[in-house]
């Protein structure tokens, strides 16, 4: 499938997206159940729907997977990731380290388990 999927990013992640250091995004499921699909273009912005909107990057989506994140737990497509790969996973998502990733999801999503999808480009 071709087409474009628009992603909006917090200013804190904008530099990492634009530089290519952030190569994926973890998102909550949409109310309509739609997700991006492999082959679409990830069109990335910061400041969407504001006068300061800025285009960061266009890149083809190469993978879309289910993701679950909990306290010291990461699962992708039903497979629990080993702790040895957590640091690389966190960096690919724009976090300085895995502790920052876990804190972001605990604070931003009320603790417990976050369930959503991972889109990689």
VEXTIGU-603216 format. One record per atom (N, C-alpha, C): residue in one letter; atom name; x, z, y. Coordinates in steps of 0.001 Angstrom, whole numbers, plus 500000, padded with zeros to 6 digits. Atoms other than C-alpha are relative to their C-alpha. Last residue first. Example, Ala and Ser with C-alpha at 12.3 -4.5 7.8 and 13.67 -1.06 7.14 Angstrom:
2
@rest = s&atom = N&x = 499180&z = 499940&y = 498810
@rest = s&atom = CA&x = 513670&z = 507140&y = 498940
@rest = s&atom = C&x = 499230&z = 500730&y = 501090
@rest = a&atom = N&x = 500890&z = 500000&y = 498810
@rest = a&atom = CA&x = 512300&z = 507800&y = 495500
@rest = a&atom = C&x = 500900&z = 500000&y = 501200
This chain:
121
@rest = x&atom = N&x = 499654&z = 501343&y = 499515
@rest = x&atom = CA&x = 511138&z = 509272&y = 503803
@rest = x&atom = C&x = 501492&z = 499815&y = 499936
@rest = x&atom = N&x = 498555&z = 500246&y = 499792
@rest = x&atom = CA&x = 509609&z = 512192&y = 501936
@rest = x&atom = C&x = 500188&z = 498573&y = 500496
@rest = x&atom = N&x = 499761&z = 501435&y = 499778
@rest = x&atom = CA&x = 506040&z = 513536&y = 502087
@rest = x&atom = C&x = 501471&z = 499822&y = 500342
@rest = x&atom = N&x = 498666&z = 500308&y = 499494
@rest = x&atom = CA&x = 505354&z = 516940&y = 500518
@rest = x&atom = C&x = 500068&z = 498484&y = 500168
@rest = x&atom = N&x = 499238&z = 501137&y = 500518
@rest = x&atom = CA&x = 501779&z = 518024&y = 499935
@rest = x&atom = C&x = 501323&z = 499874&y = 500741
@rest = x&atom = N&x = 500168&z = 501202&y = 499196
@rest = x&atom = CA&x = 499708&z = 521168&y = 500215
@rest = x&atom = C&x = 500739&z = 498837&y = 499373
@rest = x&atom = N&x = 500158&z = 501186&y = 500842
@rest = x&atom = CA&x = 499399&z = 524600&y = 498723
@rest = x&atom = C&x = 499722&z = 498811&y = 500902
@rest = x&atom = N&x = 500380&z = 501188&y = 499233
@rest = x&atom = CA&x = 500720&z = 527700&y = 500516
@rest = x&atom = C&x = 499925&z = 498845&y = 499007
@rest = x&atom = N&x = 499486&z = 501313&y = 500367
@rest = x&atom = CA&x = 500753&z = 530772&y = 498287
@rest = x&atom = C&x = 499449&z = 498927&y = 500920
@rest = x&atom = N&x = 500588&z = 500574&y = 501203
@rest = x&atom = CA&x = 500348&z = 534268&y = 499661
@rest = x&atom = C&x = 500629&z = 498661&y = 499686
@rest = x&atom = N&x = 499502&z = 499434&y = 501254
@rest = x&atom = CA&x = 501447&z = 534894&y = 503201
@rest = x&atom = C&x = 499305&z = 499386&y = 498812
@rest = x&atom = N&x = 500631&z = 498763&y = 500425
@rest = x&atom = CA&x = 499261&z = 534035&y = 506181
@rest = x&atom = C&x = 500473&z = 500599&y = 498693
@rest = x&atom = N&x = 501095&z = 500289&y = 500920
@rest = x&atom = CA&x = 500183&z = 530389&y = 506682
@rest = x&atom = C&x = 499467&z = 501255&y = 499312
@rest = x&atom = N&x = 500899&z = 501064&y = 499562
@rest = x&atom = CA&x = 502392&z = 530446&y = 509725
@rest = x&atom = C&x = 498801&z = 499762&y = 499124
@rest = x&atom = N&x = 500582&z = 499696&y = 498694
@rest = x&atom = CA&x = 504066&z = 533794&y = 509082
@rest = x&atom = C&x = 498927&z = 498981&y = 500372
@rest = x&atom = N&x = 500642&z = 498683&y = 500064
@rest = x&atom = CA&x = 504704&z = 533414&y = 505348
@rest = x&atom = C&x = 499283&z = 500323&y = 501300
@rest = x&atom = N&x = 501241&z = 500117&y = 500770
@rest = x&atom = CA&x = 505325&z = 529668&y = 505609
@rest = x&atom = C&x = 499292&z = 501336&y = 499860
@rest = x&atom = N&x = 500922&z = 500923&y = 499337
@rest = x&atom = CA&x = 507857&z = 529962&y = 508444
@rest = x&atom = C&x = 498667&z = 499947&y = 499254
@rest = x&atom = N&x = 500586&z = 499261&y = 498881
@rest = x&atom = CA&x = 509508&z = 533014&y = 506830
@rest = x&atom = C&x = 498953&z = 499146&y = 500721
@rest = x&atom = N&x = 500968&z = 499036&y = 500525
@rest = x&atom = CA&x = 510026&z = 531112&y = 503566
@rest = x&atom = C&x = 499319&z = 500780&y = 501116
@rest = x&atom = N&x = 501132&z = 500724&y = 500569
@rest = x&atom = CA&x = 511617&z = 528174&y = 505391
@rest = x&atom = C&x = 498951&z = 500980&y = 499488
@rest = x&atom = N&x = 500803&z = 500495&y = 498877
@rest = x&atom = CA&x = 513825&z = 530430&y = 507529
@rest = x&atom = C&x = 498770&z = 499242&y = 499505
@rest = x&atom = N&x = 500719&z = 498851&y = 499445
@rest = x&atom = CA&x = 515028&z = 532254&y = 504406
@rest = x&atom = C&x = 499113&z = 499587&y = 501170
@rest = x&atom = N&x = 501223&z = 499776&y = 500774
@rest = x&atom = CA&x = 515846&z = 528896&y = 502799
@rest = x&atom = C&x = 499214&z = 501205&y = 500515
@rest = x&atom = N&x = 499758&z = 499458&y = 501336
@rest = x&atom = CA&x = 518317&z = 527984&y = 505507
@rest = x&atom = C&x = 498669&z = 500292&y = 499325
@rest = x&atom = N&x = 498584&z = 499621&y = 500075
@rest = x&atom = CA&x = 518657&z = 526229&y = 508852
@rest = x&atom = C&x = 500357&z = 500515&y = 498616
@rest = x&atom = N&x = 499743&z = 498574&y = 499827
@rest = x&atom = CA&x = 515265&z = 524557&y = 508364
@rest = x&atom = C&x = 501492&z = 500282&y = 499848
@rest = x&atom = N&x = 499659&z = 499651&y = 498619
@rest = x&atom = CA&x = 514673&z = 520851&y = 508986
@rest = x&atom = C&x = 500258&z = 501470&y = 500257
@rest = x&atom = N&x = 501227&z = 499798&y = 499240
@rest = x&atom = CA&x = 512791&z = 519937&y = 505796
@rest = x&atom = C&x = 500272&z = 500515&y = 501414
@rest = x&atom = N&x = 500679&z = 501305&y = 499923
@rest = x&atom = CA&x = 515876&z = 518427&y = 504166
@rest = x&atom = C&x = 498699&z = 500101&y = 500789
@rest = x&atom = N&x = 499303&z = 500818&y = 498991
@rest = x&atom = CA&x = 517674&z = 521703&y = 505035
@rest = x&atom = C&x = 499324&z = 498639&y = 500165
@rest = x&atom = N&x = 500273&z = 499442&y = 498667
@rest = x&atom = CA&x = 515063&z = 523760&y = 503135
@rest = x&atom = C&x = 500654&z = 499159&y = 501092
@rest = x&atom = N&x = 501406&z = 500273&y = 499703
@rest = x&atom = CA&x = 515241&z = 521513&y = 500054
@rest = x&atom = C&x = 499660&z = 500478&y = 501405
@rest = x&atom = N&x = 500071&z = 501426&y = 499657
@rest = x&atom = CA&x = 519053&z = 521659&y = 500106
@rest = x&atom = C&x = 498574&z = 499597&y = 500362
@rest = x&atom = N&x = 499336&z = 500257&y = 498702
@rest = x&atom = CA&x = 518967&z = 525470&y = 500263
@rest = x&atom = C&x = 499930&z = 498536&y = 500430
@rest = x&atom = N&x = 500763&z = 499578&y = 498826
@rest = x&atom = CA&x = 516281&z = 525728&y = 497527
@rest = x&atom = C&x = 500718&z = 499720&y = 501316
@rest = x&atom = N&x = 500338&z = 501158&y = 499165
@rest = x&atom = CA&x = 518249&z = 523659&y = 494996
@rest = x&atom = C&x = 499205&z = 500374&y = 501246
@rest = x&atom = N&x = 498787&z = 500740&y = 499621
@rest = x&atom = CA&x = 520115&z = 526576&y = 493353
@rest = x&atom = C&x = 499698&z = 498793&y = 500889
@rest = x&atom = N&x = 499447&z = 499466&y = 498753
@rest = x&atom = CA&x = 516966&z = 528724&y = 493395
@rest = x&atom = C&x = 501214&z = 499220&y = 500470
@rest = x&atom = N&x = 499059&z = 498899&y = 500208
@rest = x&atom = CA&x = 515469&z = 526499&y = 490721
@rest = x&atom = C&x = 500582&z = 500428&y = 501343
@rest = x&atom = N&x = 498612&z = 500335&y = 499684
@rest = x&atom = CA&x = 512452&z = 524430&y = 491692
@rest = x&atom = C&x = 500887&z = 501213&y = 499752
@rest = x&atom = N&x = 499360&z = 498993&y = 499150
@rest = x&atom = CA&x = 509204&z = 525217&y = 489877
@rest = x&atom = C&x = 501454&z = 499588&y = 500229
@rest = x&atom = N&x = 498726&z = 499521&y = 500535
@rest = x&atom = CA&x = 507690&z = 522008&y = 488505
@rest = x&atom = C&x = 500614&z = 500986&y = 500990
@rest = x&atom = N&x = 500190&z = 499148&y = 501157
@rest = x&atom = CA&x = 503991&z = 521278&y = 489075
@rest = x&atom = C&x = 501267&z = 500553&y = 499372
@rest = x&atom = N&x = 500689&z = 500711&y = 501087
@rest = x&atom = CA&x = 504558&z = 518324&y = 491384
@rest = x&atom = C&x = 499952&z = 500815&y = 498710
@rest = x&atom = N&x = 500277&z = 501381&y = 499605
@rest = x&atom = CA&x = 506970&z = 520346&y = 493537
@rest = x&atom = C&x = 499454&z = 499258&y = 498782
@rest = x&atom = N&x = 500413&z = 500865&y = 501107
@rest = x&atom = CA&x = 507065&z = 524151&y = 493242
@rest = x&atom = C&x = 499683&z = 498623&y = 500553
@rest = x&atom = N&x = 500302&z = 501363&y = 499563
@rest = x&atom = CA&x = 508892&z = 526548&y = 495550
@rest = x&atom = C&x = 499700&z = 499170&y = 498755
@rest = x&atom = N&x = 500480&z = 500933&y = 501021
@rest = x&atom = CA&x = 508973&z = 530340&y = 495070
@rest = x&atom = C&x = 499712&z = 498654&y = 500647
@rest = x&atom = N&x = 498840&z = 500337&y = 500832
@rest = x&atom = CA&x = 510682&z = 533204&y = 496920
@rest = x&atom = C&x = 499612&z = 499062&y = 498853
@rest = x&atom = N&x = 498886&z = 499080&y = 499774
@rest = x&atom = CA&x = 507322&z = 534420&y = 498254
@rest = x&atom = C&x = 501105&z = 499707&y = 498994
@rest = x&atom = N&x = 500394&z = 498599&y = 499979
@rest = x&atom = CA&x = 505141&z = 531356&y = 497942
@rest = x&atom = C&x = 501210&z = 500866&y = 500276
@rest = x&atom = N&x = 498945&z = 499121&y = 499496
@rest = x&atom = CA&x = 505386&z = 527613&y = 498437
@rest = x&atom = C&x = 499436&z = 501408&y = 500068
@rest = x&atom = N&x = 500461&z = 498617&y = 499914
@rest = x&atom = CA&x = 503360&z = 525085&y = 496453
@rest = x&atom = C&x = 501183&z = 500830&y = 500453
@rest = x&atom = N&x = 499013&z = 498947&y = 499756
@rest = x&atom = CA&x = 503883&z = 521346&y = 496835
@rest = x&atom = C&x = 499284&z = 501346&y = 500081
@rest = x&atom = N&x = 500618&z = 498690&y = 499793
@rest = x&atom = CA&x = 502049&z = 518302&y = 495493
@rest = x&atom = C&x = 501112&z = 501011&y = 500238
@rest = x&atom = N&x = 500132&z = 499104&y = 501142
@rest = x&atom = CA&x = 504085&z = 515132&y = 495885
@rest = x&atom = C&x = 499215&z = 501247&y = 500387
@rest = x&atom = N&x = 501034&z = 499041&y = 499596
@rest = x&atom = CA&x = 504447&z = 512057&y = 498106
@rest = x&atom = C&x = 499721&z = 500856&y = 498765
@rest = x&atom = N&x = 500580&z = 499089&y = 500987
@rest = x&atom = CA&x = 507633&z = 509999&y = 497753
@rest = x&atom = C&x = 498934&z = 500858&y = 500670
@rest = x&atom = N&x = 499486&z = 500305&y = 501335
@rest = x&atom = CA&x = 509377&z = 507058&y = 499422
@rest = x&atom = C&x = 499438&z = 500917&y = 498916
@rest = x&atom = N&x = 500264&z = 498849&y = 500865
@rest = x&atom = CA&x = 507601&z = 506924&y = 502781
@rest = x&atom = C&x = 500397&z = 499609&y = 498581
@rest = x&atom = N&x = 500921&z = 500188&y = 501123
@rest = x&atom = CA&x = 509228&z = 504192&y = 504865
@rest = x&atom = C&x = 499861&z = 501286&y = 499181
@rest = x&atom = N&x = 499273&z = 500102&y = 501264
@rest = x&atom = CA&x = 510769&z = 505333&y = 508147
@rest = x&atom = C&x = 499003&z = 499813&y = 498866
@rest = x&atom = N&x = 500817&z = 500725&y = 500962
@rest = x&atom = CA&x = 509773&z = 505231&y = 511827
@rest = x&atom = C&x = 500835&z = 499869&y = 498738
@rest = x&atom = N&x = 499457&z = 500719&y = 501151
@rest = x&atom = CA&x = 511322&z = 507879&y = 514052
@rest = x&atom = C&x = 498910&z = 499220&y = 499295
@rest = x&atom = N&x = 498744&z = 499504&y = 500554
@rest = x&atom = CA&x = 511000&z = 510101&y = 517093
@rest = x&atom = C&x = 500616&z = 499064&y = 498972
@rest = x&atom = N&x = 499772&z = 500561&y = 501330
@rest = x&atom = CA&x = 508296&z = 508697&y = 519380
@rest = x&atom = C&x = 501374&z = 500438&y = 499511
@rest = x&atom = N&x = 498747&z = 500747&y = 500179
@rest = x&atom = CA&x = 507662&z = 511008&y = 522338
@rest = x&atom = C&x = 500123&z = 499555&y = 498545
@rest = x&atom = N&x = 499871&z = 500552&y = 501343
@rest = x&atom = CA&x = 504392&z = 512411&y = 523687
@rest = x&atom = C&x = 501268&z = 499134&y = 499912
@rest = x&atom = N&x = 498603&z = 499983&y = 500422
@rest = x&atom = CA&x = 504976&z = 514271&y = 526964
@rest = x&atom = C&x = 500233&z = 499455&y = 498603
@rest = x&atom = N&x = 499261&z = 500925&y = 499136
@rest = x&atom = CA&x = 501607&z = 513309&y = 528467
@rest = x&atom = C&x = 501462&z = 499913&y = 499591
@rest = x&atom = N&x = 499598&z = 499418&y = 498713
@rest = x&atom = CA&x = 499971&z = 515030&y = 525506
@rest = x&atom = C&x = 500722&z = 498939&y = 500818
@rest = x&atom = N&x = 501181&z = 499723&y = 499160
@rest = x&atom = CA&x = 497983&z = 513839&y = 522483
@rest = x&atom = C&x = 500342&z = 500756&y = 501281
@rest = x&atom = N&x = 501167&z = 500883&y = 500141
@rest = x&atom = CA&x = 501059&z = 514004&y = 520247
@rest = x&atom = C&x = 498840&z = 500491&y = 500859
@rest = x&atom = N&x = 500879&z = 499981&y = 498835
@rest = x&atom = CA&x = 503884&z = 516108&y = 521693
@rest = x&atom = C&x = 498820&z = 499053&y = 499908
@rest = x&atom = N&x = 500184&z = 498640&y = 499528
@rest = x&atom = CA&x = 506432&z = 515135&y = 519056
@rest = x&atom = C&x = 499121&z = 499920&y = 501243
@rest = x&atom = N&x = 500079&z = 499706&y = 498570
@rest = x&atom = CA&x = 506164&z = 511926&y = 517123
@rest = x&atom = C&x = 500133&z = 501504&y = 500235
@rest = x&atom = N&x = 499828&z = 498600&y = 499624
@rest = x&atom = CA&x = 506908&z = 510490&y = 513681
@rest = x&atom = C&x = 500085&z = 500169&y = 501515
@rest = x&atom = N&x = 499762&z = 500150&y = 498561
@rest = x&atom = CA&x = 505632&z = 507210&y = 512267
@rest = x&atom = C&x = 499961&z = 501407&y = 500578
@rest = x&atom = N&x = 500170&z = 498714&y = 499319
@rest = x&atom = CA&x = 505997&z = 507521&y = 508482
@rest = x&atom = C&x = 500373&z = 499763&y = 501456
@rest = x&atom = N&x = 498962&z = 499606&y = 499057
@rest = x&atom = CA&x = 505613&z = 503934&y = 507285
@rest = x&atom = C&x = 499622&z = 501353&y = 500592
@rest = x&atom = N&x = 500420&z = 499935&y = 498604
@rest = x&atom = CA&x = 503468&z = 503408&y = 504215
@rest = x&atom = C&x = 501203&z = 500396&y = 500852
@rest = x&atom = N&x = 500023&z = 501343&y = 499424
@rest = x&atom = CA&x = 505200&z = 502385&y = 501007
@rest = x&atom = C&x = 499481&z = 499965&y = 501424
@rest = x&atom = N&x = 498702&z = 500665&y = 500055
@rest = x&atom = CA&x = 504451&z = 505568&y = 499077
@rest = x&atom = C&x = 499847&z = 498569&y = 500505
@rest = x&atom = N&x = 499621&z = 500568&y = 501293
@rest = x&atom = CA&x = 501116&z = 506979&y = 500145
@rest = x&atom = C&x = 501361&z = 499321&y = 500115
@rest = x&atom = N&x = 499212&z = 501228&y = 499895
@rest = x&atom = CA&x = 500036&z = 509313&y = 502947
@rest = x&atom = C&x = 500331&z = 499505&y = 498590
@rest = x&atom = N&x = 498560&z = 499736&y = 499950
@rest = x&atom = CA&x = 497312&z = 511748&y = 502049
@rest = x&atom = C&x = 500723&z = 498692&y = 500286
@rest = x&atom = N&x = 499056&z = 501115&y = 499927
@rest = x&atom = CA&x = 493525&z = 511781&y = 502452
@rest = x&atom = C&x = 501430&z = 500512&y = 500084
@rest = x&atom = N&x = 499279&z = 500228&y = 501246
@rest = x&atom = CA&x = 491488&z = 514747&y = 501242
@rest = x&atom = C&x = 501008&z = 498869&y = 500026
@rest = x&atom = N&x = 500554&z = 501193&y = 500648
@rest = x&atom = CA&x = 488986&z = 514570&y = 504131
@rest = x&atom = C&x = 500737&z = 499639&y = 498708
@rest = x&atom = N&x = 501388&z = 499751&y = 500401
@rest = x&atom = CA&x = 489720&z = 518165&y = 505151
@rest = x&atom = C&x = 499395&z = 498813&y = 499266
@rest = x&atom = N&x = 500997&z = 500323&y = 498982
@rest = x&atom = CA&x = 493431&z = 517381&y = 505183
@rest = x&atom = C&x = 498604&z = 500301&y = 499472
@rest = x&atom = N&x = 500950&z = 501065&y = 500335
@rest = x&atom = CA&x = 495755&z = 519150&y = 502781
@rest = x&atom = C&x = 499034&z = 499797&y = 501159
@rest = x&atom = N&x = 501230&z = 499520&y = 500626
@rest = x&atom = CA&x = 498432&z = 521257&y = 504399
@rest = x&atom = C&x = 499122&z = 498790&y = 499692
@rest = x&atom = N&x = 501257&z = 499958&y = 499249
@rest = x&atom = CA&x = 501713&z = 519525&y = 505141
@rest = x&atom = C&x = 498879&z = 500611&y = 499180
@rest = x&atom = N&x = 500935&z = 499291&y = 500866
@rest = x&atom = CA&x = 505359&z = 519723&y = 504104
@rest = x&atom = C&x = 498733&z = 500213&y = 500821
@rest = x&atom = N&x = 500894&z = 499061&y = 499336
@rest = x&atom = CA&x = 507580&z = 517165&y = 505796
@rest = x&atom = C&x = 499046&z = 500591&y = 498977
@rest = x&atom = N&x = 501258&z = 499747&y = 500688
@rest = x&atom = CA&x = 510596&z = 515219&y = 504644
@rest = x&atom = C&x = 499144&z = 500914&y = 500859
@rest = x&atom = N&x = 500379&z = 501195&y = 500748
@rest = x&atom = CA&x = 513877&z = 513739&y = 505786
@rest = x&atom = C&x = 498702&z = 500168&y = 499229
@rest = x&atom = N&x = 501264&z = 499609&y = 500651
@rest = x&atom = CA&x = 514815&z = 516229&y = 508510
@rest = x&atom = C&x = 499441&z = 498742&y = 499362
@rest = x&atom = N&x = 499661&z = 498808&y = 500781
@rest = x&atom = CA&x = 518485&z = 515416&y = 509278
@rest = x&atom = C&x = 498768&z = 500529&y = 499253
@rest = x&atom = N&x = 500032&z = 500297&y = 501423
@rest = x&atom = CA&x = 517455&z = 511903&y = 510323
@rest = x&atom = C&x = 500382&z = 501184&y = 499124
@rest = x&atom = N&x = 498633&z = 500236&y = 500492
@rest = x&atom = CA&x = 518551&z = 512409&y = 513920
@rest = x&atom = C&x = 500043&z = 499596&y = 498532
@rest = x&atom = N&x = 499408&z = 501160&y = 499326
@rest = x&atom = CA&x = 515021&z = 511971&y = 515308
@rest = x&atom = C&x = 501385&z = 499663&y = 499458
@rest = x&atom = N&x = 500713&z = 501203&y = 500430
@rest = x&atom = CA&x = 513493&z = 514350&y = 512752
@rest = x&atom = C&x = 500685&z = 498766&y = 500579
@rest = x&atom = N&x = 499648&z = 500236&y = 501404
@rest = x&atom = CA&x = 516147&z = 517034&y = 513307
@rest = x&atom = C&x = 499296&z = 498757&y = 499453
@rest = x&atom = N&x = 498616&z = 500483&y = 500072
@rest = x&atom = CA&x = 515772&z = 516773&y = 517080
@rest = x&atom = C&x = 500417&z = 499663&y = 498587
@rest = x&atom = N&x = 499873&z = 501360&y = 499473
@rest = x&atom = CA&x = 511981&z = 517031&y = 516918
@rest = x&atom = C&x = 501412&z = 499441&y = 499882
@rest = x&atom = N&x = 499531&z = 500911&y = 501045
@rest = x&atom = CA&x = 511836&z = 520080&y = 514619
@rest = x&atom = C&x = 500328&z = 498599&y = 500516
@rest = x&atom = N&x = 498876&z = 499383&y = 500704
@rest = x&atom = CA&x = 511584&z = 522834&y = 517259
@rest = x&atom = C&x = 500591&z = 499072&y = 498932
@rest = x&atom = N&x = 498754&z = 500269&y = 499273
@rest = x&atom = CA&x = 509416&z = 520547&y = 519399
@rest = x&atom = C&x = 501227&z = 500560&y = 499277
@rest = x&atom = N&x = 499691&z = 498967&y = 499027
@rest = x&atom = CA&x = 506694&z = 520791&y = 516734
@rest = x&atom = C&x = 501332&z = 499659&y = 500668
@rest = x&atom = N&x = 499058&z = 498916&y = 500264
@rest = x&atom = CA&x = 506117&z = 517568&y = 514871
@rest = x&atom = C&x = 500132&z = 500926&y = 501190
@rest = x&atom = N&x = 499610&z = 499305&y = 498784
@rest = x&atom = CA&x = 503236&z = 515092&y = 514712
@rest = x&atom = C&x = 500872&z = 501187&y = 499650
@rest = x&atom = N&x = 499697&z = 498578&y = 500111
@rest = x&atom = CA&x = 503015&z = 512723&y = 511753
@rest = x&atom = C&x = 500374&z = 500533&y = 501374
@rest = x&atom = N&x = 499449&z = 499318&y = 498831
@rest = x&atom = CA&x = 501354&z = 509309&y = 511866
@rest = x&atom = C&x = 500162&z = 501488&y = 499709
@rest = x&atom = N&x = 500514&z = 498637&y = 500027
@rest = x&atom = CA&x = 500891&z = 507358&y = 508626
@rest = x&atom = C&x = 500680&z = 500749&y = 501138
@rest = x&atom = N&x = 499265&z = 498982&y = 499254
@rest = x&atom = CA&x = 501331&z = 503599&y = 508968
@rest = x&atom = C&x = 499297&z = 501339&y = 499823
@rest = x&atom = N&x = 500681&z = 499346&y = 498907
@rest = x&atom = CA&x = 500315&z = 500719&y = 506772
@rest = x&atom = C&x = 500883&z = 501069&y = 500599
@rest = x&atom = N&x = 499248&z = 500001&y = 498743
@rest = x&atom = CA&x = 501250&z = 499245&y = 503460
@rest = x&atom = C&x = 499177&z = 500690&y = 501062
@rest = x&atom = N&x = 500852&z = 500000&y = 498820
@rest = x&atom = CA&x = 500000&z = 500000&y = 500000
@rest = x&atom = C&x = 500892&z = 500000&y = 501236
